[in-house]
Structures are given as C-alpha cells and as structure tokens.
Amino acid sequence: MKAFLALLIKAFLGLIAFSLLWVGVYRFLDPPTTYLMIRDRLNGVEVKQQWVGLDEMSRHIPRAVIAAEDSRFCEHRGFDVEAIEKAMEANEKGRKLRGGSTISQQTAKNAFLWPGRTMVRKGVEAWFTILIEFLWGKPRIMEVYLNIAEFGRGVFGVEAASRHYFDKPASKLSRQEAARLAAILPQPIQRDAASPGRYTRRYADRIASRTRVVANDGLDGCIWK
C-alpha cells in the first residue's frame, strides 16, 4: 500500500513538473498546434493559421474581445469572481446558467486541453489558468488567445480570420470588423463575420460600442508594453 501511495505521489509530482515545463516553454515558444486544429486536420479540413504578435494587430481586435468576452481581463488573476457569483445566482433562481469563463481560462483550454465540461477537465483548466497568469502575464495570454482561437472551420487566429473574412491583414482591421470577429467567437462554425445574420450583426454593433469604452477607460492597459 505504501509503495502504491508513493507511486501515486511521484506520478502527481511528475505531472505538476511537466505542466510547469510545458507552460514555461509556451511563454517563449508559440504553440505549434491545438486540439481543435488536430481535430480539423484529422477530418480532412485545411487548417489556416498565421502567427502575429500583438504589435502586428489592429488594437481594435484585443479591445473587441475584451469588450465581448472579458471586460475585467486586466483586473482579475484568471478568474472573474463577480461573473461566477452572478452565474451561481442565476442558477439558483432557475434561470439559464450564465458563462463566467475568462479569456485566461479560454486560453488555457485552447492551448493545453480539449473541450468538455467534466469536473476533472475544469479542474485541470483552472490549474493551467493559474500557471499562465503567473508565468506568462496578460500580454502573452492575449497574444496566444488571439492566435489560436477558432474563427471558423479550419480558421484559427486573427490573422487567418482577417484574411479569410475581409481579405486583409489583422493590422488593418477596422473597429467594426474586429467587433464582427469577436461576435462569432461563441459559435465560430455557425456564424459568419463577412456576411453576418441579424443577431450577429446586432451583437457586433454592441461590441463595437463597448470597444470605445474599453479604449477610453483603459480596460486594455495591461496588455500594452
């Protein structure tokens, strides 16, 4: 029994060491692929992705995803406690559970894990979220997120998305175009940034308005060096 427990402890410590090394490497090395990219390739889908740094993107795009996905991105340390509390309150009142996933959590999931809602996977996601917040910092988290997020079937990252939908580099995106890209993130397969439906168009308009607030109130200040 003692030998078995010792083996479990060693395995646990080994996994911790491996995760620390993995996250540390990605602090400097751009992730070469993700679960979703591998999925698409295995299904015969051509994967389009081109890595670009934050300074090579229009500032409208990180502001748009902050406005749409995580307005407190620069304030929290990976988890938006306020959003989680609101989600719990909504659930207790019998309403649909609201999402409280931050950009940091989504980055951890996209870079290291797979989609899923099991408690084990969510627990591992939380661990990787803590690691990237500690080892990467906000600029790197945003850069990785915007380069590996899915924007359509086989379309990953803002550079590929910008060229796919608008035939221009991410550096040339307008506020409205950036808002449309942010608007399709929740359902990248069903929504189209170039020819959005009524709901997506209205949602993008709201995001574009919030983007001005992000800029004026400095809600993106943590990502600019």
N, C-alpha and C positions, 0 to 999 in steps of 0.2 A: 504493500500500500504506500509506504513512504517513497519507494522508488518511483511509483506511478505519479505521486504528487510532485516529486522533484522533476520528473519529465515534463509534467504539465507546466510547472513554473518556468522551466527552461524554454519551452515552446512559446509561452506567453511573452517572456522577456525577449525572445528572438523576434517575435512578430513586432513588438514595440521598436526594437532596434532597426528592423527592416523598414518600418513605416517612417521612422525618423530619417533614415538614409534616403529613402525614396523622395520624401518631401524636400529634403535638403538638396538633392540633385536637381529637382524641378525648380528650385529657386534660381538656378542659373541656366539650366538646360530646358528648352521648350519641349513640352510633352509631345512625343512623336505621333501618338495616336490615342484614341479613347475607345471605350466600349461601344459607343454608338457608331463610330467610324468603322470599327471592325465588323459590327453587325451589318452595316450597309455594304461593305465590300464582300462579305460572305453571301449576301443576297444579290450580288451582281450589279450593285449600284456604283457608279463612278463617284468617288469622293473628291470634292473640291475644297481645298483649304490653302491659304497662303498667309503665313505668319507676318504680322506687322506690329511694331511697337506702339505704345500709347502716343508717342510724339508723331507717329505716322498716320494717326486717325484724326478725323474731324472731332473737335471737342464736343460737338453735339451728340455723338453716339454714346460716350460714357455718361453724359448728363441725362440722356434719354433713358438708359437702362436704370439709372439711379431713380429717376422720376417714376418709372413704371414698376420696377421690381423691389427697390430697397431704398427708400428715401432717407433712412437713418444709417446708411452704409458707413459713413465717416464717423459715426458716433458709437456704434456697438463694437464688440470684440468678437464678432462671428455669429452672435445670436441676438435677435431683436426680442427682448423680453416683453416689451409692450405689445408687439404683434402676437406673440404666443399667448399672452394673457387674454387678449381680445378673442383669439381663436377658441380658447377654453370657455370663455363666457358665452360665445355664440353656440358652442356645442351643448353647454348646459341648458340653454334656452330652447334647444331643439332645432336650431337653425343649422343650415349647412356649414360645416367646419371650414373656416377661412384658412387660407395658407399663410404661414409665417416664415417661409424659407427665405433666408437672406442670400445675397449674391455670393457671400463667402461659402455658405452651405452648398449652393448650386455648383460653385467652382470645385469644391471638394468632391462632390458626387460625380461631376463630369470628368474630372481629371483622373480620379483614382478608383471609382466604383462603377456601379451599374444601377439602372432604375429599379425601384422597388420600395415597398412600404413596410417591410417587416421590422420588428423592433431591433433585431440584430444589425440589419443593414443601416438603420437610422443611427444606432449607437456607434457604428464604425464611422459613419459620415460625421457625427459630432466630434469624434476623435481627430479625424483629418481636418475638420474645420478649425479646431484649436491649434493644430500644428501649423497650418498655413497662415493663420493670423499671427502666430508667434515668429515663424521662420521667414515668411515672405513679406508681410506688410501689405497695406492697402493698394499701392500702385501695382505691384506684381499680381495680386489677386485679380484686380480689374483687368489687367493685360491678358492674363491667362483665360479668364472668363470670356472676354470678347473674342478670343482667338479659337476657342473650342466649342462655343455654344452652337447648337443646331438651329439653322435658319431655314431649313427645307430639306427635302430628300437628297442626301449626299452633299448638302451645302453647310459648311462649318466655318465659323469665324466671320467677322465683319468685312474683311477684305473680299472673300469669296462671295458673301451675300451682297455686298455693294455692287460688285461686278455682275453678279447673276441677275439682280433685280433692276439695277439702274444703269448698268454699263459704264461705271466709273469707279475709281479707287475710293477707299474709305476716307481718304484725306479730303475728298471733295463733297462729302455728304452734306446736304442742307439740313436744317433743323427738322423740317417735315419728313424728309427721307429717313433720317435717323429715328424719328418717332415711329415711322411705319415699321422699321426693322424691330424696334423694341416691342411693338404691338403684336408681332407674330411669334415672339418667343414662347408664350404659353402653349401655343399649338402650331408649331412650325410646319407641320405636314399639311394641316387643313387650311392654313391662312396664306395669303399671297401679298407681299409688300408692294409689288408693282401694280397689281390690279386688285386692291382690297375690296372686300364686301362692305356692306353698310356698317355693320358693327365694328369691323376692324378699322375702317376709315374714321369713325367717330372716336374710337378708343385712341387712335393715333393723334387725333386733334387734341384730345385731353392731355396726352403725354407731351405734345409739343408745347402746350401752355405751361405745364408743370416744369418743363425743361428750363424755361425762363426763370422760374422761381429757384431752381437748383443753382443756376448761374448767379443770380442776383444775391442769393442768401449764402453763397459759398458752400453749398452742401456737397460739392465735389472737391473741396480744397485739399483733402487728404491724398488725392491721387496724383497731384501735380508736383513734380520735384522742383 
